[in-house]
Amino acid sequence: MGPVANDDRKTPAAERPTEQPADRPVDQSVDQSVDRSADRPVEPLAQYVQHLNQRVRAFDRRHPLLWDLHFTGFWVTAALIDYAGGGWRNVTHNPDTPGVLLLSLSLGLSVPLLWRRTHPAAVLLAMAPFAFVNAWTGTALQAALLQLVAVYHIALRLPLRNLWWATALVLAPVAVSAARYGEDGSWSQQIGSQLTSLVVVALIGITVRTRQNHTEALEDRARRLEIERDQQAQLATAAERARIAREMHDIIGHNLSVITGLADGGKYAATRSPERAAQALDAIGTTSRQALGELRRLLDVLRDDETAHRPAELTPQPTLTDLEQLIDGVRAAGLPVHSTVEGRADLPAGRQLTVYRVIQEALTNTLKHAGPNTTAEITLVHGGRGSVTATITDTGTITGTTGKDTPADGRGLPGMRERTALYGGTLEAGPRPHPEQGWRVHLHLPEETPQ
């Protein structure tokens, strides 16, 4: 049994700094007991006593010396009253004990209590010589019982193995008194009575100590759960920010690339074919409205004013059924796209969004960097149990340091890799092998793990 740091002058739980997270499993039985205790109504009297106890303990923690002085002063006064009033003569074996010795024993058995909480073992050792003199001379002052206070604090604060020598030290003066002044058979009664008192005091100290340990464990667990909850909240916030950043990049990057291609085409067609220019302007308006709608739905998530409680639009995230519309928009921007789909599409919504965004990002990069006279091809192969493979290639040329040879300078490729990693997939992006020309993005999502 090792030492336990148990001091009722510790910083209270209410004054300790609150520390995160979250969702870690905890002991269900403890949670249920906490829930039941939380639902149980608190009696007004019990609540008042608890509140008063907390205030007294808080005052003691702020002013420990004041309480120690009051406690010690009370017992010093009681010992002096016993000495001055002659009450000690009712139990003494030696009525002729000198007054100086009586005063010294009374003070020696009571004054050390001032340090009982900080140095209980030293207090008991300091009281032991006076207890032996008290027993040897037959004075038998009742102040000798104050050794039990020191034993209580030893059981409360020190390793429990100290109780062995403390018990022997307290019983030794009783044995001396019984040997010198006891009658036949009285020594066993005196020692038995003192031993019973020691056991009761030790059990009280151990009980209080166990209760304090249990309370500290609950407080520590509550603090750790608060730390975990805060950490999980921070992680969730960071993940949500990253998700919003990816969505905004996909929405703005793709739609602006389509609008740029349509605007360039409309500019060249304005002088030769006004009808084609008008069609380009209509497509620009449609694409712009679509981009604004998607941005508005995304930004509604970030609103925190009084209107934040209003229900957002229930437009779902893009799926593979929206892929044709995406391809049509890219074709309208001037990039010929050929698509091939193999297998039966049966993917969860999250995987569909990942495939859609990867294809969208690949086509957007092609629009930005591939150059004129570029074509793109999409091959989508569906496997079983949610597996899917998507390959997007183009025939464009690399256009310098700001082109496709450095796609990692933006958020496109990191965003695609983050989406792919969510499902344990792989993403490869790079130039097509020689002698082929262009860029290739290859996505593979493995089968779903059975739950």
C-alpha positions in Angstrom: 0.0 0.0 0.0 1.8 3.1 -1.3 1.4 6.7 -0.2 -1.8 8.5 -1.3 -1.8 12.2 -1.8 -5.0 13.0 0.0 -5.3 16.5 1.4 -8.5 18.2 2.0 -6.8 21.5 1.2 -6.4 20.7 -2.4 -7.8 22.9 -5.1 -11.5 22.2 -5.4 -12.9 20.8 -8.6 -14.9 24.0 -9.3 -11.7 26.0 -9.2 -9.6 23.7 -11.4 -9.2 24.6 -15.0 -11.5 22.7 -17.3 -9.5 20.7 -19.9 -11.2 17.3 -24.5 -13.4 14.8 -27.8 -15.7 12.9 -26.8 -16.7 9.6 -28.2 -14.3 7.2 -26.4 -16.2 4.3 -24.8 -16.5 4.5 -21.1 -17.8 2.1 -18.4 -21.5 1.7 -19.1 -22.3 0.9 -15.5 -20.7 4.1 -14.3 -22.6 6.1 -16.9 -25.9 4.5 -15.9 -25.2 5.2 -12.2 -24.4 8.8 -13.0 -27.6 9.1 -15.1 -29.7 7.6 -12.3 -28.2 9.9 -9.7 -28.8 12.9 -12.0 -32.4 12.0 -12.3 -32.9 11.4 -8.6 -34.4 14.5 -6.9 -32.3 16.2 -4.2 -33.8 16.8 -0.8 -33.7 20.5 0.2 -32.1 19.6 3.5 -29.5 17.4 1.9 -28.8 20.1 -0.7 -28.4 22.7 2.0 -26.0 20.5 4.1 -24.0 19.7 0.9 -23.8 23.4 0.0 -22.7 24.3 3.6 -20.1 21.5 3.6 -18.7 22.8 0.3 -18.5 26.3 1.7 -16.7 25.2 4.8 -14.2 23.1 2.8 -13.6 26.0 0.4 -12.9 28.3 3.4 -10.6 25.7 4.9 -8.7 25.4 1.6 -8.2 29.1 1.5 -7.3 29.5 5.2 -6.0 26.2 6.5 -4.0 27.7 9.4 -7.1 29.4 10.8 -9.0 26.1 11.1 -6.0 24.3 12.5 -5.6 27.0 15.2 -9.3 26.8 16.1 -9.2 23.0 16.3 -6.0 22.9 18.3 -7.1 25.7 20.6 -10.3 23.9 21.5 -8.4 20.8 22.7 -5.7 22.8 24.4 -8.4 24.7 26.3 -10.1 21.4 27.2 -6.9 19.9 28.5 -6.2 23.1 30.6 -9.7 23.0 32.0 -9.2 19.4 33.0 -5.9 20.4 34.7 -7.1 23.6 36.4 -10.5 22.2 37.4 -9.1 19.1 39.0 -11.1 16.7 36.9 -8.1 14.6 36.3 -8.2 13.5 40.0 -11.3 11.4 39.3 -9.2 8.9 37.2 -5.6 9.4 38.3 -3.5 6.8 40.1 -1.3 9.5 41.6 -3.2 12.5 43.0 0.1 14.0 44.2 1.4 14.7 40.7 3.2 18.1 40.6 1.4 20.9 39.0 4.3 21.7 36.6 4.2 18.1 35.3 0.5 18.3 34.9 0.7 21.5 32.9 3.6 20.1 30.7 1.7 16.9 30.0 -1.5 18.8 29.1 0.3 21.0 26.7 2.5 18.2 25.3 -0.5 16.0 24.5 -2.6 18.8 22.8 -0.4 21.5 21.2 1.2 19.1 18.6 -2.3 18.7 17.0 -1.6 22.0 15.2 0.5 20.0 12.6 -1.7 16.9 12.5 -2.7 17.4 8.8 0.7 18.1 7.4 2.9 15.8 9.6 0.6 13.3 11.4 3.4 10.8 12.0 5.7 13.4 13.5 2.8 14.6 15.7 2.2 11.1 17.1 6.0 10.7 17.7 6.0 14.0 19.5 3.1 13.0 21.8 4.5 9.6 22.6 7.1 10.7 25.3 4.4 12.6 27.1 2.0 9.6 26.9 4.7 7.4 28.4 5.4 9.8 31.3 1.6 10.2 31.8 1.3 6.4 32.1 4.5 5.8 34.2 3.7 8.5 36.8 0.1 7.3 37.0 -1.3 10.7 36.2 -3.7 9.2 33.6 -4.7 12.5 31.9 -7.6 12.2 29.5 -5.6 14.3 27.0 -3.7 11.1 26.1 -6.7 10.1 24.1 -5.8 12.9 21.6 -3.3 10.4 20.1 -6.3 8.9 18.4 -6.6 12.1 16.3 -3.1 11.6 15.1 -3.9 8.0 14.3 -6.9 9.1 12.3 -4.8 11.4 10.1 -2.2 8.7 9.6 -4.9 6.4 8.2 -6.2 9.3 6.1 -3.0 10.6 4.6 -0.1 8.1 4.9 0.5 4.6 3.6 -1.6 2.2 5.6 1.4 0.2 6.7 2.1 3.0 9.1 -0.9 1.9 11.2 1.1 -1.0 12.6 3.8 1.0 14.4 1.2 3.7 15.3 -1.0 1.1 17.0 2.0 -0.3 18.9 3.1 3.2 19.9 -0.3 4.1 21.3 -0.8 0.8 23.1 2.6 0.8 24.8 1.7 3.5 27.4 -1.5 1.7 28.1 0.4 -1.5 28.8 2.8 0.4 31.1 0.0 1.9 33.0 -1.8 -1.5 33.4 1.5 -3.2 34.5 2.2 -0.6 37.2 -1.2 0.4 38.5 -3.7 -2.2 37.1 -5.4 -4.8 39.2 -5.6 -8.4 38.3 -7.3 -8.7 34.9 -7.7 -5.0 34.4 -4.8 -4.8 32.0 -6.6 -6.9 29.4 -9.6 -4.7 29.7 -7.6 -1.5 29.3 -5.6 -2.7 26.4 -8.7 -4.2 24.7 -10.6 -0.9 25.1 -7.8 1.1 23.7 -7.3 -1.4 20.8 -11.0 -1.1 20.0 -10.8 2.7 19.9 -7.8 2.5 17.6 -9.6 0.1 15.2 -12.6 2.3 15.0 -10.6 5.5 14.4 -8.5 3.7 11.7 -11.6 2.4 10.0 -13.1 5.9 10.0 -9.9 7.3 8.5 -9.8 4.6 5.8 -13.5 5.2 5.0 -13.0 8.9 4.5 -9.9 8.3 2.5 -11.7 5.8 0.2 -14.5 8.3 -0.3 -12.0 11.1 -1.2 -10.2 8.8 -3.6 -13.5 7.9 -5.2 -14.5 11.5 -5.6 -11.1 12.5 -7.0 -11.4 9.6 -9.5 -14.8 10.8 -10.6 -13.6 14.4 -10.9 -10.5 13.3 -12.9 -12.7 11.2 -15.2 -15.0 14.2 -15.7 -12.0 16.4 -16.6 -10.7 13.8 -19.1 -14.1 13.5 -20.7 -14.2 17.3 -21.0 -10.8 17.3 -22.6 -11.8 14.5 -25.0 -15.1 16.3 -25.9 -13.2 19.6 -26.6 -10.6 17.8 -28.7 -13.2 15.9 -30.7 -15.1 19.2 -31.3 -11.8 20.8 -32.6 -11.1 17.8 -34.8 -14.7 17.9 -36.1 -14.4 21.7 -36.8 -11.1 21.2 -38.7 -12.6 18.3 -40.7 -15.6 20.4 -41.6 -13.5 23.3 -42.6 -11.4 21.0 -44.9 -14.6 19.6 -46.3 -16.0 23.0 -47.0 -12.7 24.2 -48.6 -12.8 21.1 -50.9 -16.4 21.7 -51.9 -15.8 25.4 -52.5 -12.7 24.6 -54.6 -14.7 22.1 -56.6 -17.6 24.4 -57.2 -15.8 27.6 -57.9 -12.9 26.1 -59.8 -15.0 23.9 -62.1 -17.7 26.5 -62.9 -15.3 29.3 -63.4 -13.3 27.2 -65.8 -16.5 26.4 -67.7 -17.5 30.0 -67.8 -14.0 31.1 -69.0 -14.2 28.6 -71.8 -17.7 29.7 -72.8 -16.6 33.4 -72.7 -13.6 32.7 -74.9 -15.7 30.8 -77.4 -18.4 33.4 -77.4 -15.9 36.1 -78.1 -14.6 34.4 -81.2 -18.1 33.5 -82.3 -19.5 37.0 -81.8 -18.3 38.3 -85.2 -18.9 35.1 -87.2 -21.9 33.5 -85.7 -24.0 35.7 -83.4 -26.3 32.7 -82.7 -23.4 30.7 -81.3 -22.4 33.7 -79.2 -25.9 34.0 -77.8 -25.8 30.3 -76.9 -22.5 30.8 -75.1 -24.0 33.7 -73.1 -27.0 31.6 -72.2 -24.7 28.8 -71.1 -22.6 31.3 -69.0 -25.8 32.5 -67.3 -27.0 28.9 -66.5 -23.6 27.9 -65.2 -23.3 31.0 -63.1 -26.7 30.5 -61.5 -25.9 26.9 -60.8 -22.6 27.9 -59.2 -24.3 30.6 -57.1 -26.9 28.1 -55.9 -24.3 25.6 -54.9 -22.3 28.3 -53.0 -25.4 29.6 -51.3 -26.3 26.1 -50.0 -22.7 25.6 -48.8 -22.5 28.9 -47.1 -25.8 28.4 -45.3 -23.9 25.8 -43.2 -21.7 28.6 -41.8 -24.4 31.0 -40.8 -24.7 31.7 -37.1 -27.1 34.6 -36.8 -30.7 34.5 -35.7 -31.8 33.1 -39.0 -29.5 30.1 -38.8 -32.4 28.0 -37.5 -34.3 28.3 -40.7 -34.3 25.0 -42.7 -31.7 24.9 -45.5 -32.7 23.9 -49.0 -32.9 20.1 -49.4 -31.0 19.9 -52.6 -28.8 16.7 -52.4 -25.1 16.5 -53.1 -24.2 15.6 -56.7 -24.3 11.9 -57.6 -23.3 9.8 -60.6 -26.7 10.5 -62.2 -25.5 14.2 -62.5 -22.4 13.1 -64.4 -24.0 13.6 -67.8 -25.0 17.2 -66.9 -21.4 17.8 -65.8 -20.0 16.4 -69.1 -22.5 18.4 -71.1 -21.4 21.6 -69.4 -17.7 20.8 -70.2 -18.6 20.1 -73.8 -20.4 23.4 -74.0 -17.2 25.1 -72.8 -15.4 23.6 -75.8 -13.8 20.4 -74.5 -15.0 17.3 -76.4 -15.5 14.5 -73.8 -16.2 10.8 -74.5 -17.5 8.7 -71.6 -17.7 4.9 -71.2 -19.5 3.2 -68.3 -19.1 -0.5 -67.5 -21.0 -2.5 -65.0 -24.0 -1.6 -62.9 -23.8 1.5 -60.7 -24.7 0.7 -57.1 -22.7 2.9 -54.9 -23.5 4.7 -51.6 -24.0 8.5 -51.8 -20.6 9.2 -50.3 -18.7 7.1 -52.8 -20.7 8.6 -55.7 -19.8 12.1 -54.5 -16.1 11.2 -54.3 -16.2 9.8 -57.9 -18.1 12.8 -59.2 -15.7 15.3 -57.6 -12.6 13.5 -58.9 -14.0 13.5 -62.4 -15.1 17.2 -62.0 -11.6 18.2 -60.8 -9.9 16.3 -63.6 -12.0 17.9 -66.3 -11.6 21.3 -64.7 -7.8 20.9 -64.8 -8.0 19.9 -68.4 -10.0 23.0 -69.2 -7.5 25.2 -67.4 -4.2 23.7 -68.6 -4.6 21.4 -71.6 -4.5 23.9 -74.4 -6.5 24.0 -77.6 -7.6 21.0 -79.7 -7.7 18.8 -76.6 -10.1 15.9 -76.1 -10.9 14.0 -72.9 -12.0 10.5 -72.2 -13.7 9.1 -69.1 -13.8 5.3 -68.3 -16.0 4.3 -65.4 -15.9 0.6 -64.3 -18.3 -0.6 -61.5 -17.3 -3.7 -59.6 -19.2 -5.5 -56.8 -19.9 -4.4 -53.3 -19.2 -0.7 -53.9 -15.9 -1.0 -55.7 -15.4 1.4 -58.6 -12.5 2.5 -60.9 -12.5 5.8 -62.8 -9.9 6.8 -65.4 -9.9 10.3 -66.9 -7.4 11.0 -69.7 -6.8 13.9 -72.0 -4.6 14.7 -75.0 -3.5 18.2 -74.0 0.0 19.6 -73.6 1.7 20.7 -70.5 1.8 24.5 -70.4 4.8 25.4 -68.3 5.3 25.9 -64.5 1.9 27.2 -63.9 0.3 24.4 -65.8 -0.3 20.7 -65.2 3.2 19.9 -64.3 2.6 21.5 -60.9 -1.0 20.7 -60.0 -0.1 20.3 -56.4 0.3 24.0 -56.0 -3.5 24.3 -55.5 -6.1 22.4 -53.6 -7.2 20.2 -56.4 -5.0 17.1 -56.1 -4.8 17.3 -52.2 -8.6 17.5 -52.2 -9.0 14.5 -54.5 -6.6 12.4 -52.4 -8.4 13.3 -49.1 -11.7 12.2 -50.6 -10.2 9.0 -51.9 -8.5 8.3 -48.5 -11.8 8.4 -46.8 -12.8 5.1 -48.4 -9.3 3.5 -48.4 -8.9 4.1 -52.2 -5.9 5.0 -54.4 -5.5 8.0 -56.7 -2.8 8.4 -59.3 -2.4 11.6 -61.3 0.4 12.4 -63.7 1.4 12.6 -67.4 0.5 9.7 -69.6 3.4 7.4 -70.5 5.5 8.1 -73.6 4.7 8.2 -76.5 1.2 9.2 -75.5 0.5 12.8 -74.8 -1.6 14.4 -72.1 -2.6 13.8 -68.5 -4.1 10.8 -66.7 -6.1 10.6 -63.4 -6.8 7.1 -62.1 -9.1 6.5 -59.2 -9.9 3.2 -57.5 -12.2 2.6 -54.5 -12.0 -0.9 -53.1 -15.0 -3.0 -52.0 -16.8 -1.9 -48.9 -15.8 -3.6 -45.7 -18.7 -5.6 -44.2 -20.0 -4.2 -40.9 
